[in-house]
Amino acid sequence: MHFVVVGNSIAGIEAAIALRNRDAHAKITVVSYEHDHPFARVALMYIFCGQMRLQDTEFYDRELYARMRFERVRDLVTGVDPVAKRLSLKSGSYLHYDRLLLAVGSVGRRLPWPGAYDQPGMHHFVTLPDLEGVNAMAKPGMTCAVVGGGLIGVESAEVLHLRGLKVHFLIREPWYFPVALDNAEAEVVAAHIRHHGLDCRTATPIDGMERKGGKMVLKMPDEELPVDFVVGAIGVVPNTKFLEGSGIALTPGGAIDTADNLESVSTPDVFAAGDCANVTWPDGSRRPEQIWYTSRDQGRAAARAMLGDDVKYRRGTWYNSAKFFDIEYTTAGFIPFAAKPHKHQGVGAPGEEAHWQTWYQQVPGQAITQRIVCKDGRFVGFNGLGTRWDHQVFMRWIHERRALDWVLAHMNEARFDEEFVEPFRVLPSATLVDGA
Ligand SMILES: Cc1cc2nc3c(=O)[nH]c(=O)nc-3n(C[C@H](O)[C@H](O)[C@H](O)COP(=O)(O)OP(=O)(O)OC[C@H]3O[C@@H](n4cnc5c(N)ncnc54)[C@H](O)[C@@H]3O)c2cc1C
């Protein structure tokens, strides 16, 4: 059996390792184009800042391929012929497979303005070539715009600011990072970003862009903003253009449509995992998950399916952590999208009546907040800014269906950094409101 894995990032490499751990004799080939070794894409900004070298972000030792007896092909896949079971490579050669895993990740979503990409100056911050492009462009003293208020947007704004550029951070929505934060939390982060000297503007739609006198001029309803270059951070899309016309079913958004076992819905012996895979969410909706640990889990699940196991991939309880400048962010469980504050997303059956409550507090004068969401009196989700929390403790409490009072009384058990930060305590200003 020849297993071919395209992509050596978290989904692809975890799948390849899982295949080898179960099958000592199979031929396993790992194909990717960006870097010889798996590296943590989540650390791209640290490389840009000079705080880490690319090699520091490699999450396995460099002997991995030899130890696992992986064949390594460093090339770009330009097409798949599922009838001949053959990949075409940019180098002009072909690679045959018996079972194929596509773990090709994402690329930055392109900004929709006509002519935006016709000349240099439009960048993204998702792949290593993106990093090289921004790195070559960004010089201290320049002016740039970061368009889009998600995680990649805030990280891009931060590192460009650190390099000495004047940064306009432009967000269409009324709140910063609306998929993860509510209005109060978003305002805490936005105020912090402004405090660092960035021009952080929410509720700022951009109608288009034109080039004038060597500048890119962003057109907003009441203003034209000239900048030296733009970083587009309006999300990512599956990196699957090379599959168009292959017969492998893609969703309208370009994700590889998979069955519960992560095999293509259209094409036997072709599997997908990670950012590029269309999967079923716990609430039954279908879209890519596009985060690090779910990509890892999908890679491992896809490997089992490729080996013939009866697999049904479903993500468990959601969790994640990140940093907005120096503000730590932890989330666990169900936190409704702030952009739709009263829509229940992913908890309970559709149409189910439930009593939702939200407990919230902010430490006065500090960028420290905690939000606890309860459904029918039971803890279902946590969002925290400004201090580090152990999401595994919260996930246990969610599964144990703890009551709000119990959670508040035990919060210090979920803390990291006890020696640096004041212990958690319920403040007189804490609020408890109906709704989630
Ligand atoms: C700046 C940044 C910060 C992030 N921060 C976080 C975070 O804090 N927390 C979090 O959970 N997630 C974060 N993410 C998202 C996370 O990095 C992704 O969800 C994860 O990397 C997806 O893994 P993957 O294996 O599916 O694909 P990717 O990591 O995108 O890797 C794709 C692989 O496929 C290869 N490839 C692609 N196309 C081809 C082709 N045609 N031929 C050959 N090889 C190909 C690439 O070389 C690469 O090896 C961040 C992403 C970025 C860009």
The ligand as an SDF file (V2000), in Angstrom:
LIG
                    3D

 53 58  0  0  0  0  0  0  0  0999 V2000
   -0.4760   33.7280   11.6110 C   0  0  0  0  0  0  0  0  0  0  0  0
   -1.3480   32.6120   12.0580 C   0  0  0  0  0  0  0  0  0  0  0  0
   -1.6420   32.4590   13.4000 C   0  0  0  0  0  0  0  0  0  0  0  0
   -2.4570   31.4160   13.8400 C   0  0  0  0  0  0  0  0  0  0  0  0
   -2.7120   31.2940   15.1620 N   0  0  0  0  0  0  0  0  0  0  0  0
   -3.4680   30.2670   15.5950 C   0  0  0  0  0  0  0  0  0  0  0  0
   -3.7170   30.0770   16.9880 C   0  0  0  0  0  0  0  0  0  0  0  0
   -3.2770   30.8680   17.8330 O   0  0  0  0  0  0  0  0  0  0  0  0
   -4.4680   28.9970   17.3830 N   0  0  0  0  0  0  0  0  0  0  0  0
   -4.9660   28.1130   16.4570 C   0  0  0  0  0  0  0  0  0  0  0  0
   -5.6270   27.1390   16.8510 O   0  0  0  0  0  0  0  0  0  0  0  0
   -4.7510   28.2670   15.1350 N   0  0  0  0  0  0  0  0  0  0  0  0
   -4.0210   29.3130   14.6870 C   0  0  0  0  0  0  0  0  0  0  0  0
   -3.7970   29.4640   13.3360 N   0  0  0  0  0  0  0  0  0  0  0  0
   -4.4120   28.4930   12.4070 C   0  0  0  0  0  0  0  0  0  0  0  0
   -3.5440   27.2340   12.2860 C   0  0  0  0  0  0  0  0  0  0  0  0
   -2.2310   27.5950   11.9990 O   0  0  0  0  0  0  0  0  0  0  0  0
   -4.1120   26.3270   11.1910 C   0  0  0  0  0  0  0  0  0  0  0  0
   -5.4290   25.9510   11.5680 O   0  0  0  0  0  0  0  0  0  0  0  0
   -3.2620   25.0940   10.9740 C   0  0  0  0  0  0  0  0  0  0  0  0
   -1.9460   25.4400   10.6080 O   0  0  0  0  0  0  0  0  0  0  0  0
   -3.8710   24.2170    9.8810 C   0  0  0  0  0  0  0  0  0  0  0  0
   -3.0420   23.1140    9.7020 O   0  0  0  0  0  0  0  0  0  0  0  0
   -3.0740   22.2570    8.3760 P   0  0  0  0  0  0  0  0  0  0  0  0
   -2.1400   21.1140    8.5960 O   0  0  0  0  0  0  0  0  0  0  0  0
   -4.4680   21.9540    7.9990 O   0  0  0  0  0  0  0  0  0  0  0  0
   -2.5310   23.2080    7.2120 O   0  0  0  0  0  0  0  0  0  0  0  0
   -1.3820   24.2690    7.1060 P   0  0  0  0  0  0  0  0  0  0  0  0
   -0.7130   24.5540    8.3870 O   0  0  0  0  0  0  0  0  0  0  0  0
   -1.9620   25.4260    6.3590 O   0  0  0  0  0  0  0  0  0  0  0  0
   -0.3010   23.5560    6.1510 O   0  0  0  0  0  0  0  0  0  0  0  0
   -0.6000   23.2180    4.8160 C   0  0  0  0  0  0  0  0  0  0  0  0
    0.4960   22.3020    4.3030 C   0  0  0  0  0  0  0  0  0  0  0  0
    0.2070   21.9260    2.9450 O   0  0  0  0  0  0  0  0  0  0  0  0
    1.3200   22.2300    2.0990 C   0  0  0  0  0  0  0  0  0  0  0  0
    0.7310   22.5110    0.7820 N   0  0  0  0  0  0  0  0  0  0  0  0
   -0.3030   23.3370    0.5160 C   0  0  0  0  0  0  0  0  0  0  0  0
   -0.6180   23.2770   -0.7890 N   0  0  0  0  0  0  0  0  0  0  0  0
    0.2330   22.4060   -1.3420 C   0  0  0  0  0  0  0  0  0  0  0  0
    0.4120   21.9210   -2.6900 C   0  0  0  0  0  0  0  0  0  0  0  0
   -0.3740   22.3090   -3.6870 N   0  0  0  0  0  0  0  0  0  0  0  0
    1.4320   21.0450   -2.9090 N   0  0  0  0  0  0  0  0  0  0  0  0
    2.2360   20.6290   -1.8970 C   0  0  0  0  0  0  0  0  0  0  0  0
    2.0790   21.0420   -0.6190 N   0  0  0  0  0  0  0  0  0  0  0  0
    1.1030   21.9100   -0.3630 C   0  0  0  0  0  0  0  0  0  0  0  0
    2.0210   23.3760    2.7810 C   0  0  0  0  0  0  0  0  0  0  0  0
    3.3610   23.4800    2.4000 O   0  0  0  0  0  0  0  0  0  0  0  0
    1.8750   22.9410    4.2630 C   0  0  0  0  0  0  0  0  0  0  0  0
    2.8300   21.9390    4.5240 O   0  0  0  0  0  0  0  0  0  0  0  0
   -2.9950   30.5060   12.8810 C   0  0  0  0  0  0  0  0  0  0  0  0
   -2.7060   30.6540   11.5300 C   0  0  0  0  0  0  0  0  0  0  0  0
   -1.8890   31.6970   11.1120 C   0  0  0  0  0  0  0  0  0  0  0  0
   -1.5880   31.8380    9.6400 C   0  0  0  0  0  0  0  0  0  0  0  0
  1  2  1  0
  2  3  1  0
  2 52  2  0
  3  4  2  0
  4  5  1  0
  4 50  1  0
  5  6  2  0
  6  7  1  0
  6 13  1  0
  7  8  2  0
  7  9  1  0
  9 10  1  0
 10 11  2  0
 10 12  1  0
 12 13  2  0
 13 14  1  0
 14 15  1  0
 14 50  1  0
 15 16  1  0
 16 17  1  0
 16 18  1  0
 18 19  1  0
 18 20  1  0
 20 21  1  0
 20 22  1  0
 22 23  1  0
 23 24  1  0
 24 25  2  0
 24 26  1  0
 24 27  1  0
 27 28  1  0
 28 29  2  0
 28 30  1  0
 28 31  1  0
 31 32  1  0
 32 33  1  0
 33 34  1  0
 33 48  1  0
 34 35  1  0
 35 36  1  0
 35 46  1  0
 36 37  1  0
 36 45  1  0
 37 38  2  0
 38 39  1  0
 39 40  1  0
 39 45  2  0
 40 41  1  0
 40 42  2  0
 42 43  1  0
 43 44  2  0
 44 45  1  0
 46 47  1  0
 46 48  1  0
 48 49  1  0
 50 51  2  0
 51 52  1  0
 52 53  1  0
M  END
$$$$
